[in-house]
Amino acid sequence: MTDRRQKLLVGEPGPQFLDDELAGLDRVLGQRVNADREGLEKGLAQLVLTLVELLRQLMERQALRRIDGGSLDPEKVEQLGETFMLLEARMQELKDAFGLEDEDLNLDLGPLGKLI
């Protein structure tokens, strides 16, 4: 059993125990949390744009299936094509604004492989 678990299970933890735990937590969080504003904004933008790109690709594939299946009239096909081109252009603008490349949106999920 670890020293911490013994402290918790044997008797009442004193104020020193809590001080030690809080100091350890501060140390760990200080090492792991990158709190610079630019890094946070870029990381959040990367996450959001990755999700948007994933959804865009899924919708595009669904539209292609419907086109191949013949369930869309030519006017709707044209409208979908324009919509996807505009969305792709807007995504490129956002990637440029945040300094992101296509590879940045393809998150590595470890054993599951790449997201996109």
N, C-alpha and C positions, 0 to 999 in steps of 0.2 A: 504494500500500500504506500502511496506517495506521502511525502511529508505534509502536503496541503490537505489531503483527505484525512489524515490522522488528526490534524488541527481542527478540522470541521467536525469530525465524529467524536472526538474526545474532549468533553468539556465545552465551556463557552469561549468563543474566540474573543480575545481582548482587542482594545483599540490598536495595539501594535500590529496585530494580524491584518486588520483592515487597512492600515497605513501601508503595510508591505504590499498587499494585493493591489491597492490603488496605484502605488508607485510602479509596480510591474506592469499594470495595464497602461499607464501613461507611456512607459518606455516602449511597449509593443506598438501601441497606436501611433506614437511619434515616428516609428520606423516604417510603418505600413501605409499611413495615410499621406498622400501627396496633396497638400492643401493649396497649391498655387492656383490662382484663378484661371490662368490660361490652360493649364493642364486639365483642370476639372471641366472647363467648357469644351475643350477638344475631345476629352473622353466621353462626355455626355453626347456631344454631336456625333461621335463615332458610333455609339450605341444606337442612337435614334436613327441615324442614316442607314445603319446595318439592317435594322428592322424594316424600315421603309423600302430598302432595296430588296429584301427578302419578299415582302408582300408584293412589290411591283413585279418581280419575276414570277411569282405564283399566279398573279392575275393575268400576266401576259401569256403564260402557258395555258391557262384556262381559256382565254380568248382564242388562242390558236386551235385548241381542241374544238371549240364551238365553230370556228371558221371551217376547219377540216370536216366537221360533221354536217356542215351546211345549214346550221340553225340560225345563221345571221344573214340579214339582207346586205347588199353591197353598201348601202348608206351607213349602216351600223359598223361594218368593217372599216370603212373610211374614218368614221368618227373615233373608233378605238385606236386605229393607227396614229391619228393625230394626237390623241390623248397620251398614248405611250411615248411618243416622240417629245411632247412637251414635258412630260414627267422626267424623262431621261435628261433633257436639257436642264431642267431645274435642279435635279440631283447633282449634275456636274457643277452648276453654279455654287451649290452648297458645299460640295467637296472642296472646290477651289477656295471658298471663303474660310474654311476651317483647316486648309492645308492637308487634306486627306486624299489618298489615292484609292483606286479600286481595291488594291490588295488590303488596305486598312479596313475595309468593310467585310472582308472574308475572314471572320474570326475562326481560330483553330479551336475545335471542341475536344481536343485530345483524341481518345480512342474512337470517337464518333466521326472524326475527320473534319473537313472544312465546312463551315456553315452554308456557304453559297457555292 
